[in-house]
Amino acid sequence: MEKKKQLLIKVLTKLKPYRNLAEGILALIESIYITDKTIDGILKIMASALKRIRKKQEKEKIETWINLIKKIKKYEEKESENIDQELDEKLKNI
C-alpha cells in the first residue's frame, strides 16, 4: 500500500494547479487514517473524471498515472500471496 500511496501523492501534487479538489484529496492521502479501500475509491473517482477531461495531453498523463498505480497494486497483491504461501510452507515443516 505504501508504494501506491506515494505514487498517488506524486500524481495529486502535480494535479494541484489543474484540479481544485487535488489538494483536499492529497491531505486525505497523507493522513494516518488512509486505508487501501480509500485509495481504491480515489482511483475510481480519478478514472471517472478522465471521461470529462477534454485536453488530450492531460488525459494521457492521468491515464498513465492511474495505470502505474494499478500495476503497483497488482504487484503488492501478488507479493502478499507469495509471502502467505512461503509462510504456509514453513509452518508445515514445524
FIDO-710306 format. One line per 4 residues: number of its first residue (from 0); their letters; for each residue x, y negated, z of N, C-alpha, C. Coordinates in pm, whole numbers, padded with zeros to 5 digits. Atoms other than C-alpha are relative to their C-alpha. Example, Ala and Ser with C-alpha at 12.3 -4.5 7.8 and 13.67 -1.06 7.14 Angstrom:
2
0 = as = 00089 00119 00000 01230 00450 00780 00090 -00120 00000  -00082 00119 -00006 01367 00106 00714 -00077 -00109 00073
This chain:
94
0 = mekk = 00082 00119 00000 00000 00000 00000 00086 -00126 00000  -00085 00120 -00014 00287 -00236 00073 00048 -00052 -00134  -00046 00044 00132 00420 -00242 -00285 -00114 -00069 -00076  00117 00054 00068 00072 -00304 -00420 -00032 -00139 00057
4 = kqll = 00028 00128 -00067 00022 -00583 -00165 00099 -00107 -00045  -00102 00098 00041 00350 -00754 -00258 -00020 -00045 -00144  00023 00036 00139 00272 -00741 -00629 -00124 -00088 -00013  00121 00082 00002 -00077 -00880 -00568 00029 -00141 00052
8 = ikvl = -00041 00131 -00051 00079 -01164 -00367 00070 -00080 -00109  -00068 00068 00110 00305 -01246 -00661 -00099 -00049 -00105  00099 00034 00102 00012 -01243 -00902 -00083 -00119 00046  00085 00108 -00051 -00206 -01465 -00683 00078 -00130 00016
12 = tklk = -00082 00121 -00011 00080 -01708 -00622 00011 -00068 -00136  -00009 00057 00134 00117 -01753 -00997 -00134 -00052 -00049  00133 00043 00042 -00259 -01792 -01038 -00051 -00124 00072  00048 00114 -00080 -00294 -02067 -00776 -00027 -00127 -00082
16 = pyrn = 00029 00122 00076 -00263 -02356 -01025 -00117 00013 -00096  00102 -00021 00101 -00520 -02199 -01258 -00136 00043 00056  00124 -00053 -00058 -00780 -02042 -01029 -00017 -00054 00142  00026 00063 -00130 -00939 -02218 -00731 00002 00098 00117
20 = laeg = 00010 -00096 -00110 -01001 -01907 -00524 00129 00078 00027  -00124 -00077 -00015 -00649 -01766 -00567 00065 -00026 00136  -00065 00033 -00128 -00522 -01949 -00258 -00072 00068 00117  00077 -00065 -00106 -00803 -01813 -00037 00021 00151 00001
24 = ilal = -00022 -00144 00009 -00760 -01459 -00164 00142 00034 00042  -00139 -00019 -00041 -00386 -01493 -00114 00012 00001 00152  00000 00004 -00147 -00445 -01585 00251 -00055 00130 00057  00057 -00126 -00045 -00661 -01276 00291 00100 00114 -00017
28 = iesi = -00097 -00106 00027 -00398 -01050 00133 00116 -00006 00099  -00114 00015 -00091 -00126 -01191 00359 -00038 00023 00146  00041 -00020 -00139 -00333 -01137 00675 00029 00142 00047  -00026 -00133 -00056 -00278 -00844 00907 -00122 00091 -00008
32 = yitd = 00124 -00076 00005 -00637 -00732 00854 -00028 00065 -00135  00021 -00052 00134 -00599 -00634 00489 00007 00153 00001  00000 -00146 00011 -00681 -00272 00403 00013 00037 -00147  -00011 -00049 00137 -00630 -00061 00095 -00133 -00016 -00073
36 = ktid = 00134 00015 00059 -01005 -00072 00034 -00024 -00145 -00043  00015 00142 00034 -00999 -00454 00037 00081 -00034 -00123  -00086 00025 00115 -00711 -00462 -00209 -00066 00055 -00126  00069 -00058 00115 -00904 -00229 -00441 -00118 -00087 -00041
40 = gilk = 00112 00090 00030 -01206 -00461 -00417 00046 -00126 -00071  -00055 00120 00064 -00994 -00761 -00508 00041 00031 -00143  -00038 -00040 00136 -00857 -00573 -00809 -00123 00011 -00090  00124 -00009 00079 -01213 -00501 -00925 -00052 -00139 -00034
44 = imas = 00045 00138 00025 -01302 -00869 -00889 00086 -00064 -00109  -00091 00056 00100 -00994 -00967 -01090 -00029 00059 -00138  00029 -00064 00129 -01080 -00716 -01361 -00129 -00055 -00061  00125 00056 00054 -01434 -00851 -01392 00018 -00146 -00041
48 = alkr = -00027 00140 00035 -01301 -01209 -01400 00071 -00010 -00135  -00070 -00001 00129 -01088 -01114 -01701 -00096 -00020 -00116  00098 00009 00108 -01402 -01091 -01910 -00039 -00145 -00028  00042 00139 00015 -01469 -01460 -01853 00114 -00093 -00042
52 = irkk = -00114 00083 00037 -01120 -01585 -01934 00006 -00013 -00151  00005 00025 00144 -01111 -01744 -02277 00140 -00008 -00064  -00135 00013 00057 -00739 -01812 -02325 00065 00137 -00007  -00056 -00133 00025 -00581 -01504 -02476 00129 00023 00080
56 = qeke = -00128 -00017 -00069 -00237 -01563 -02321 -00022 00024 00151  00029 -00020 -00142 -00377 -01596 -01967 -00059 00138 00024  00067 -00130 -00013 -00593 -01289 -02017 00102 00114 -00007  -00102 -00104 00014 -00296 -01080 -02131 00089 00009 00123
60 = kiet = -00084 -00001 -00121 -00087 -01185 -01829 -00072 00069 00115  00074 -00059 -00111 -00360 -01093 -01582 -00023 00149 -00023  00016 -00142 00031 -00426 -00762 -01760 00128 00077 00032  -00128 -00063 -00028 -00056 -00680 -01732 00020 00017 00150
64 = winl = -00016 -00008 -00146 -00053 -00760 -01360 -00092 00106 00059  00095 -00099 -00053 -00364 -00551 -01294 00048 00141 -00033  -00051 -00133 00038 -00217 -00257 -01485 00119 00040 00085  -00114 -00031 -00086 00105 -00279 -01284 -00046 00041 00141
68 = ikki = 00051 -00032 -00134 -00088 -00277 -00957 -00066 00138 00000  00062 -00132 00009 -00290 00025 -01072 00105 00110 -00009  -00107 -00099 00010 00030 00210 -01165 00064 00024 00136  -00058 -00014 -00134 00173 00140 -00820 -00094 00081 00089
72 = kkye = 00098 -00074 -00081 -00148 00268 -00661 00008 00149 -00030  -00008 -00141 00038 -00129 00594 -00858 00129 00063 00053  -00129 -00050 -00049 00239 00633 -00767 -00007 00025 00150  00008 -00015 -00145 00168 00578 -00397 -00089 00117 00038
76 = ekes = 00089 -00113 -00028 -00121 00828 -00404 00072 00132 -00025  -00072 -00123 00033 00095 01090 -00574 00111 00026 00103  -00105 -00013 -00099 00380 01024 -00332 -00057 00052 00132  00066 -00042 -00123 00140 01068 -00040 -00037 00148 -00007
80 = enid = 00034 -00140 00019 00019 01401 -00183 00124 00088 00012  -00125 -00077 -00007 00379 01523 -00221 00047 00013 00144  -00040 -00004 -00140 00455 01434 00140 -00088 00097 00077  00093 -00093 -00067 00143 01622 00256 00035 00144 -00033
84 = qeld = -00036 -00135 00040 00247 01928 00056 00129 00045 00067  -00126 -00033 -00066 00601 01919 00196 -00023 00030 00147  00030 -00020 -00142 00464 01890 00548 -00069 00133 00021  00068 -00129 -00011 00231 02185 00494 00098 00116 -00014
88 = eklk = -00100 -00107 00020 00520 02397 00365 00089 00015 00123  -00086 -00007 -00118 00738 02309 00664 -00074 00055 00120  00078 -00051 -00112 00458 02381 00906 -00026 00150 -00012  00019 -00143 00020 00407 02725 00753 00119 00079 00051
92 = ni = -00122 -00068 -00038 00767 02813 00834 00027 -00003 00149  -00024 00012 -00146 00736 02731 01203 -00060 00119 00070
